[in-house]
Amino acid sequence: MSDQYDRLYAQLTELIPDLTELQPGDHRKSTATGFMDLSLDVLFKSKEKMRIALAHNYEQNGDLIPDPDMEIRVYLIEGWNKAEALTYQDARRYDAVYPEPGKVYPRLKKSLNAFLKVWLTNLKKQGHSLAPQAGDKE
């Protein structure tokens, strides 16, 4: 039986088909007519997990403003395809599910994962794709 973390993983791999092949430092951008661009950055990767950032950004007075910017952990363990929201930020706030080692905010975790599910659904409906394009690193 799948849970919310399985479904988030499935949604992410639909948006980013080669997600598990990406490496730290990789960056992609998706444009969809009438909507804000979507950026992907790979922040960290080990054998067991990776950390990515997905963001919409707009420019204000020469600064890039997140709206939103989320960090997401993706598990890379064979047969354990799961992902979870770690952080959320926009122009007014920053929230972290795990603010320090050994500490977790369960209510925030539930809220951010619910938001991520809706956001990923909306990104698909808007026509965003972070699939590899010609010219991307192989």
C-alpha positions as protocol buffer text, in pm:
chain_id: "A"
residue {
  index: 1
  type: MET
  ca { x: 0 y: 0 z: 0 }
}
residue {
  index: 2
  type: SER
  ca { x: 144 y: 338 z: -98 }
}
residue {
  index: 3
  type: ASP
  ca { x: 162 y: 630 z: 140 }
}
residue {
  index: 4
  type: GLN
  ca { x: 199 y: 1004 z: 88 }
}
residue {
  index: 5
  type: TYR
  ca { x: 578 y: 973 z: 59 }
}
residue {
  index: 6
  type: ASP
  ca { x: 547 y: 715 z: -222 }
}
residue {
  index: 7
  type: ARG
  ca { x: 304 y: 944 z: -403 }
}
residue {
  index: 8
  type: LEU
  ca { x: 536 y: 1245 z: -366 }
}
residue {
  index: 9
  type: TYR
  ca { x: 819 y: 1039 z: -515 }
}
residue {
  index: 10
  type: ALA
  ca { x: 596 y: 934 z: -805 }
}
residue {
  index: 11
  type: GLN
  ca { x: 494 y: 1296 z: -869 }
}
residue {
  index: 12
  type: LEU
  ca { x: 856 y: 1412 z: -860 }
}
residue {
  index: 13
  type: THR
  ca { x: 973 y: 1146 z: -1103 }
}
residue {
  index: 14
  type: GLU
  ca { x: 688 y: 1237 z: -1337 }
}
residue {
  index: 15
  type: LEU
  ca { x: 812 y: 1598 z: -1332 }
}
residue {
  index: 16
  type: ILE
  ca { x: 1181 y: 1495 z: -1337 }
}
residue {
  index: 17
  type: PRO
  ca { x: 1204 y: 1153 z: -1510 }
}
residue {
  index: 18
  type: ASP
  ca { x: 1581 y: 1118 z: -1457 }
}
residue {
  index: 19
  type: LEU
  ca { x: 1576 y: 1252 z: -1100 }
}
residue {
  index: 20
  type: THR
  ca { x: 1786 y: 975 z: -947 }
}
residue {
  index: 21
  type: GLU
  ca { x: 2057 y: 1021 z: -1213 }
}
residue {
  index: 22
  type: LEU
  ca { x: 2114 y: 1389 z: -1134 }
}
residue {
  index: 23
  type: GLN
  ca { x: 2425 y: 1499 z: -946 }
}
residue {
  index: 24
  type: PRO
  ca { x: 2500 y: 1778 z: -696 }
}
residue {
  index: 25
  type: GLY
  ca { x: 2530 y: 2110 z: -876 }
}
residue {
  index: 26
  type: ASP
  ca { x: 2292 y: 2010 z: -1156 }
}
residue {
  index: 27
  type: HIS
  ca { x: 2039 y: 2282 z: -1241 }
}
residue {
  index: 28
  type: ARG
  ca { x: 1737 y: 2288 z: -1469 }
}
residue {
  index: 29
  type: LYS
  ca { x: 1465 y: 2537 z: -1551 }
}
residue {
  index: 30
  type: SER
  ca { x: 1116 y: 2484 z: -1687 }
}
residue {
  index: 31
  type: THR
  ca { x: 905 y: 2749 z: -1853 }
}
residue {
  index: 32
  type: ALA
  ca { x: 530 y: 2726 z: -1900 }
}
residue {
  index: 33
  type: THR
  ca { x: 344 y: 3000 z: -2085 }
}
residue {
  index: 34
  type: GLY
  ca { x: 153 y: 3225 z: -1847 }
}
residue {
  index: 35
  type: PHE
  ca { x: 320 y: 3087 z: -1533 }
}
residue {
  index: 36
  type: MET
  ca { x: 634 y: 3154 z: -1331 }
}
residue {
  index: 37
  type: ASP
  ca { x: 947 y: 2962 z: -1433 }
}
residue {
  index: 38
  type: LEU
  ca { x: 1033 y: 2660 z: -1221 }
}
residue {
  index: 39
  type: SER
  ca { x: 1392 y: 2593 z: -1114 }
}
residue {
  index: 40
  type: LEU
  ca { x: 1549 y: 2269 z: -994 }
}
residue {
  index: 41
  type: ASP
  ca { x: 1883 y: 2248 z: -812 }
}
residue {
  index: 42
  type: VAL
  ca { x: 2047 y: 1933 z: -680 }
}
residue {
  index: 43
  type: LEU
  ca { x: 2198 y: 2025 z: -343 }
}
residue {
  index: 44
  type: PHE
  ca { x: 2330 y: 1693 z: -209 }
}
residue {
  index: 45
  type: LYS
  ca { x: 2348 y: 1327 z: -302 }
}
residue {
  index: 46
  type: SER
  ca { x: 2469 y: 1011 z: -128 }
}
residue {
  index: 47
  type: LYS
  ca { x: 2400 y: 642 z: -194 }
}
residue {
  index: 48
  type: GLU
  ca { x: 2084 y: 653 z: 18 }
}
residue {
  index: 49
  type: LYS
  ca { x: 1932 y: 996 z: -44 }
}
residue {
  index: 50
  type: MET
  ca { x: 1948 y: 1325 z: -226 }
}
residue {
  index: 51
  type: ARG
  ca { x: 1830 y: 1676 z: -148 }
}
residue {
  index: 52
  type: ILE
  ca { x: 1684 y: 1897 z: -418 }
}
residue {
  index: 53
  type: ALA
  ca { x: 1537 y: 2246 z: -429 }
}
residue {
  index: 54
  type: LEU
  ca { x: 1235 y: 2339 z: -640 }
}
residue {
  index: 55
  type: ALA
  ca { x: 1153 y: 2706 z: -668 }
}
residue {
  index: 56
  type: HIS
  ca { x: 951 y: 2973 z: -837 }
}
residue {
  index: 57
  type: ASN
  ca { x: 1138 y: 3304 z: -816 }
}
residue {
  index: 58
  type: TYR
  ca { x: 1045 y: 3655 z: -918 }
}
residue {
  index: 59
  type: GLU
  ca { x: 1263 y: 3963 z: -936 }
}
residue {
  index: 60
  type: GLN
  ca { x: 1201 y: 4263 z: -713 }
}
residue {
  index: 61
  type: ASN
  ca { x: 1441 y: 4558 z: -698 }
}
residue {
  index: 62
  type: GLY
  ca { x: 1711 y: 4340 z: -855 }
}
residue {
  index: 63
  type: ASP
  ca { x: 1675 y: 4058 z: -600 }
}
residue {
  index: 64
  type: LEU
  ca { x: 1536 y: 3711 z: -665 }
}
residue {
  index: 65
  type: ILE
  ca { x: 1244 y: 3643 z: -430 }
}
residue {
  index: 66
  type: PRO
  ca { x: 1129 y: 3283 z: -367 }
}
residue {
  index: 67
  type: ASP
  ca { x: 759 y: 3215 z: -415 }
}
residue {
  index: 68
  type: PRO
  ca { x: 791 y: 2934 z: -302 }
}
residue {
  index: 69
  type: ASP
  ca { x: 1125 y: 2761 z: -265 }
}
residue {
  index: 70
  type: MET
  ca { x: 1116 y: 2411 z: -115 }
}
residue {
  index: 71
  type: GLU
  ca { x: 1390 y: 2167 z: -26 }
}
residue {
  index: 72
  type: ILE
  ca { x: 1292 y: 1804 z: -69 }
}
residue {
  index: 73
  type: ARG
  ca { x: 1461 y: 1481 z: 40 }
}
residue {
  index: 74
  type: VAL
  ca { x: 1444 y: 1195 z: -210 }
}
residue {
  index: 75
  type: TYR
  ca { x: 1534 y: 847 z: -88 }
}
residue {
  index: 76
  type: LEU
  ca { x: 1746 y: 636 z: -326 }
}
residue {
  index: 77
  type: ILE
  ca { x: 1715 y: 303 z: -147 }
}
residue {
  index: 78
  type: GLU
  ca { x: 1618 y: 17 z: -384 }
}
residue {
  index: 79
  type: GLY
  ca { x: 1247 y: -60 z: -348 }
}
residue {
  index: 80
  type: TRP
  ca { x: 1188 y: 232 z: -111 }
}
residue {
  index: 81
  type: ASN
  ca { x: 1081 y: 513 z: -343 }
}
residue {
  index: 82
  type: LYS
  ca { x: 989 y: 798 z: -113 }
}
residue {
  index: 83
  type: ALA
  ca { x: 1026 y: 1175 z: -93 }
}
residue {
  index: 84
  type: GLU
  ca { x: 942 y: 1432 z: 173 }
}
residue {
  index: 85
  type: ALA
  ca { x: 934 y: 1808 z: 211 }
}
residue {
  index: 86
  type: LEU
  ca { x: 1208 y: 1949 z: 435 }
}
residue {
  index: 87
  type: THR
  ca { x: 1180 y: 2326 z: 409 }
}
residue {
  index: 88
  type: TYR
  ca { x: 956 y: 2598 z: 271 }
}
residue {
  index: 89
  type: GLN
  ca { x: 1035 y: 2962 z: 214 }
}
residue {
  index: 90
  type: ASP
  ca { x: 880 y: 3260 z: 47 }
}
residue {
  index: 91
  type: ALA
  ca { x: 929 y: 3635 z: 84 }
}
residue {
  index: 92
  type: ARG
  ca { x: 783 y: 3636 z: 436 }
}
residue {
  index: 93
  type: ARG
  ca { x: 877 y: 3311 z: 604 }
}
residue {
  index: 94
  type: TYR
  ca { x: 1112 y: 3018 z: 633 }
}
residue {
  index: 95
  type: ASP
  ca { x: 1006 y: 2687 z: 789 }
}
residue {
  index: 96
  type: ALA
  ca { x: 1213 y: 2373 z: 848 }
}
residue {
  index: 97
  type: VAL
  ca { x: 1061 y: 2036 z: 940 }
}
residue {
  index: 98
  type: TYR
  ca { x: 1388 y: 1926 z: 1100 }
}
residue {
  index: 99
  type: PRO
  ca { x: 1533 y: 2248 z: 1253 }
}
residue {
  index: 100
  type: GLU
  ca { x: 1821 y: 2064 z: 1421 }
}
residue {
  index: 101
  type: PRO
  ca { x: 1939 y: 1703 z: 1459 }
}
residue {
  index: 102
  type: GLY
  ca { x: 1693 y: 1495 z: 1660 }
}
residue {
  index: 103
  type: LYS
  ca { x: 1413 y: 1755 z: 1642 }
}
residue {
  index: 104
  type: VAL
  ca { x: 1108 y: 1738 z: 1416 }
}
residue {
  index: 105
  type: TYR
  ca { x: 790 y: 1945 z: 1387 }
}
residue {
  index: 106
  type: PRO
  ca { x: 523 y: 1680 z: 1302 }
}
residue {
  index: 107
  type: ARG
  ca { x: 243 y: 1929 z: 1229 }
}
residue {
  index: 108
  type: LEU
  ca { x: 469 y: 2130 z: 997 }
}
residue {
  index: 109
  type: LYS
  ca { x: 587 y: 1808 z: 830 }
}
residue {
  index: 110
  type: LYS
  ca { x: 228 y: 1711 z: 754 }
}
residue {
  index: 111
  type: SER
  ca { x: 144 y: 2061 z: 628 }
}
residue {
  index: 112
  type: LEU
  ca { x: 449 y: 2097 z: 402 }
}
residue {
  index: 113
  type: ASN
  ca { x: 404 y: 1752 z: 249 }
}
residue {
  index: 114
  type: ALA
  ca { x: 37 y: 1832 z: 179 }
}
residue {
  index: 115
  type: PHE
  ca { x: 141 y: 2162 z: 18 }
}
residue {
  index: 116
  type: LEU
  ca { x: 408 y: 1987 z: -190 }
}
residue {
  index: 117
  type: LYS
  ca { x: 152 y: 1735 z: -320 }
}
residue {
  index: 118
  type: VAL
  ca { x: -80 y: 2014 z: -435 }
}
residue {
  index: 119
  type: TRP
  ca { x: 208 y: 2220 z: -580 }
}
residue {
  index: 120
  type: LEU
  ca { x: 340 y: 1923 z: -782 }
}
residue {
  index: 121
  type: THR
  ca { x: -13 y: 1857 z: -913 }
}
residue {
  index: 122
  type: ASN
  ca { x: -44 y: 2222 z: -1017 }
}
residue {
  index: 123
  type: LEU
  ca { x: 300 y: 2223 z: -1183 }
}
residue {
  index: 124
  type: LYS
  ca { x: 194 y: 1929 z: -1400 }
}
residue {
  index: 125
  type: LYS
  ca { x: -136 y: 2098 z: -1494 }
}
residue {
  index: 126
  type: GLN
  ca { x: 57 y: 2415 z: -1585 }
}
residue {
  index: 127
  type: GLY
  ca { x: 271 y: 2216 z: -1827 }
}
residue {
  index: 128
  type: HIS
  ca { x: 601 y: 2225 z: -1638 }
}
residue {
  index: 129
  type: SER
  ca { x: 860 y: 1954 z: -1707 }
}
residue {
  index: 130
  type: LEU
  ca { x: 1214 y: 1918 z: -1581 }
}
residue {
  index: 131
  type: ALA
  ca { x: 1294 y: 1630 z: -1815 }
}
residue {
  index: 132
  type: PRO
  ca { x: 1641 y: 1644 z: -1970 }
}
residue {
  index: 133
  type: GLN
  ca { x: 1666 y: 1870 z: -2274 }
}
residue {
  index: 134
  type: ALA
  ca { x: 1916 y: 1879 z: -2556 }
}
residue {
  index: 135
  type: GLY
  ca { x: 2229 y: 2041 z: -2418 }
}
residue {
  index: 136
  type: ASP
  ca { x: 2182 y: 1913 z: -2060 }
}
residue {
  index: 137
  type: LYS
  ca { x: 2476 y: 1726 z: -1909 }
}
residue {
  index: 138
  type: GLU
  ca { x: 2462 y: 1354 z: -1978 }
}
